[in-house]
Amino acid sequence: MAAKAKSATTAVKAALLSKSGQKVSSPSSSSQIEAAAKLNDSQWRKKYARYKDELSKGVWGYWELGLWKPLAISALHRAKLRREVLLAGEEWNHDPPRKPMRDVRKGHICDRIAAQKRENTAELMKKMPQMLLDYKKRRWEKKMKEEEGKD
């Protein structure tokens, strides 16, 4: 995995070299890559300094006096600048924070707790004969109490 990432980085740096007008014979030569990085270093630093305030306002835009204002830099240019900064080995702190993973499952709650309800029902059915006897005894005691009160 690390070899793939390294080769991808090398390929991107070689592409930047070819963009700058220098001839690229083999993208693995470190001197050419370093030269491209130095050339490109000043370019992205200028862009980053120019748009730093704008980038700190958010990723998509911001609210100002009740109005939504899009960023002055397009998403494409923002992504290109981000890639150049990261390739140079600098920090990019302008991405939104990632949301935590959901631990609550979707679906109807009755489907999720059906097994618990069946277990509870089975336990209550085991206690049912005693519960019926207690109920009959309470009713009989209440009836006897009412008869004593009438007499």
HUVENHU-V208428 format. One record per residue. PHI is phi in whole degrees, -180 to 180 (none if undefined). OMEGA is omega in whole degrees, -180 to 180 (NA if undefined). D_CENTER is the distance of its C-alpha to the mean C-alpha in Angstrom with 1 decimal. Layout:
phi=PHI omega=OMEGA d_center=D_CENTER
phi=PHI omega=OMEGA d_center=D_CENTER
//
This chain:
phi=none omega=-179 d_center=23.4
phi=-68 omega=179 d_center=24.3
phi=-66 omega=178 d_center=27.4
phi=-64 omega=-180 d_center=25.4
phi=-65 omega=-180 d_center=23.2
phi=-66 omega=-179 d_center=26.4
phi=-68 omega=178 d_center=28.3
phi=-67 omega=178 d_center=25.5
phi=-63 omega=179 d_center=25.7
phi=-62 omega=-180 d_center=29.4
phi=-65 omega=180 d_center=29.5
phi=-66 omega=179 d_center=27.4
phi=-66 omega=177 d_center=29.8
phi=-66 omega=178 d_center=32.7
phi=-64 omega=177 d_center=31.6
phi=-64 omega=178 d_center=31.4
phi=-62 omega=-178 d_center=34.9
phi=-68 omega=177 d_center=36.3
phi=-66 omega=-177 d_center=34.9
phi=-76 omega=175 d_center=36.8
phi=99 omega=179 d_center=40.0
phi=-83 omega=-179 d_center=40.7
phi=-81 omega=-179 d_center=41.9
phi=-114 omega=178 d_center=39.7
phi=-93 omega=175 d_center=41.7
phi=-140 omega=-176 d_center=39.3
phi=-69 omega=-178 d_center=35.7
phi=-87 omega=180 d_center=36.0
phi=-72 omega=-172 d_center=38.5
phi=-70 omega=-179 d_center=36.9
phi=-67 omega=179 d_center=39.3
phi=-69 omega=180 d_center=38.3
phi=-65 omega=179 d_center=34.6
phi=-64 omega=179 d_center=35.3
phi=-65 omega=179 d_center=37.4
phi=-66 omega=-180 d_center=34.7
phi=-64 omega=179 d_center=32.2
phi=-66 omega=180 d_center=34.8
phi=-64 omega=-178 d_center=35.6
phi=-76 omega=-177 d_center=32.0
phi=-59 omega=-178 d_center=31.2
phi=-70 omega=-179 d_center=33.3
phi=-67 omega=-178 d_center=32.0
phi=-70 omega=178 d_center=28.3
phi=-63 omega=177 d_center=29.3
phi=-64 omega=180 d_center=31.3
phi=-64 omega=-178 d_center=28.5
phi=-64 omega=179 d_center=26.0
phi=-65 omega=-178 d_center=28.7
phi=-69 omega=-174 d_center=29.3
phi=-102 omega=-175 d_center=25.8
phi=-60 omega=179 d_center=24.4
phi=-64 omega=-179 d_center=25.0
phi=-68 omega=180 d_center=23.5
phi=-68 omega=-178 d_center=20.3
phi=-75 omega=-179 d_center=19.9
phi=-79 omega=179 d_center=20.0
phi=142 omega=-178 d_center=16.5
phi=-90 omega=-173 d_center=15.0
phi=-104 omega=-178 d_center=16.5
phi=161 omega=-177 d_center=19.3
phi=-158 omega=177 d_center=20.4
phi=-94 omega=177 d_center=22.7
phi=-137 omega=-179 d_center=26.2
phi=53 omega=177 d_center=29.0
phi=81 omega=179 d_center=27.4
phi=-118 omega=177 d_center=26.9
phi=-84 omega=179 d_center=23.8
phi=-116 omega=175 d_center=24.4
phi=-73 omega=-180 d_center=22.7
phi=-69 omega=179 d_center=22.5
phi=-75 omega=179 d_center=25.8
phi=-107 omega=-178 d_center=24.2
phi=-73 omega=-179 d_center=23.0
phi=-64 omega=179 d_center=19.7
phi=-65 omega=179 d_center=21.8
phi=-68 omega=177 d_center=23.5
phi=-63 omega=-179 d_center=20.4
phi=-66 omega=178 d_center=19.0
phi=-64 omega=179 d_center=22.4
phi=-63 omega=179 d_center=22.8
phi=-60 omega=-180 d_center=19.4
phi=-62 omega=-180 d_center=20.6
phi=-64 omega=179 d_center=24.0
phi=-65 omega=-179 d_center=22.8
phi=-68 omega=177 d_center=20.7
phi=-65 omega=179 d_center=23.8
phi=-77 omega=178 d_center=26.0
phi=87 omega=180 d_center=24.1
phi=-91 omega=178 d_center=23.1
phi=-83 omega=174 d_center=20.0
phi=-122 omega=-175 d_center=17.6
phi=-104 omega=-173 d_center=16.1
phi=-103 omega=176 d_center=15.4
phi=-86 omega=178 d_center=11.8
phi=-69 omega=179 d_center=9.6
phi=-66 omega=-180 d_center=7.7
phi=-76 omega=179 d_center=4.1
phi=-79 omega=178 d_center=3.4
phi=-70 omega=179 d_center=5.2
phi=-66 omega=178 d_center=6.2
phi=-75 omega=175 d_center=8.8
phi=-107 omega=177 d_center=12.2
phi=-95 omega=-179 d_center=14.3
phi=-81 omega=176 d_center=15.6
phi=-83 omega=178 d_center=16.7
phi=123 omega=179 d_center=20.5
phi=-79 omega=-177 d_center=23.6
phi=-67 omega=-179 d_center=24.2
phi=-65 omega=178 d_center=27.8
phi=-72 omega=-177 d_center=26.7
phi=-77 omega=-176 d_center=24.7
phi=-103 omega=-178 d_center=27.5
phi=-61 omega=-179 d_center=30.4
phi=-64 omega=179 d_center=31.2
phi=-64 omega=179 d_center=31.3
phi=-65 omega=179 d_center=33.7
phi=-63 omega=178 d_center=35.9
phi=-64 omega=-180 d_center=36.3
phi=-63 omega=179 d_center=37.2
phi=-64 omega=179 d_center=39.6
phi=-62 omega=178 d_center=41.3
phi=-64 omega=-180 d_center=41.9
phi=-67 omega=179 d_center=43.3
phi=-67 omega=176 d_center=45.6
phi=-67 omega=-179 d_center=47.0
phi=-85 omega=-172 d_center=47.9
phi=-58 omega=-180 d_center=49.3
phi=-58 omega=179 d_center=53.0
phi=-68 omega=180 d_center=53.1
phi=-64 omega=178 d_center=51.2
phi=-66 omega=178 d_center=53.8
phi=-62 omega=179 d_center=56.7
phi=-62 omega=-180 d_center=55.4
phi=-63 omega=180 d_center=55.0
phi=-63 omega=-180 d_center=58.5
phi=-66 omega=179 d_center=59.9
phi=-64 omega=179 d_center=58.3
phi=-63 omega=-179 d_center=59.7
phi=-65 omega=178 d_center=63.1
phi=-63 omega=179 d_center=63.1
phi=-65 omega=179 d_center=62.2
phi=-65 omega=180 d_center=65.0
phi=-66 omega=180 d_center=67.5
phi=-64 omega=179 d_center=66.6
phi=-65 omega=178 d_center=67.2
phi=-66 omega=178 d_center=70.5
phi=-66 omega=-179 d_center=71.6
phi=-71 omega=179 d_center=70.7
phi=-76 omega=-177 d_center=72.9
phi=-74 omega=NA d_center=75.9
//
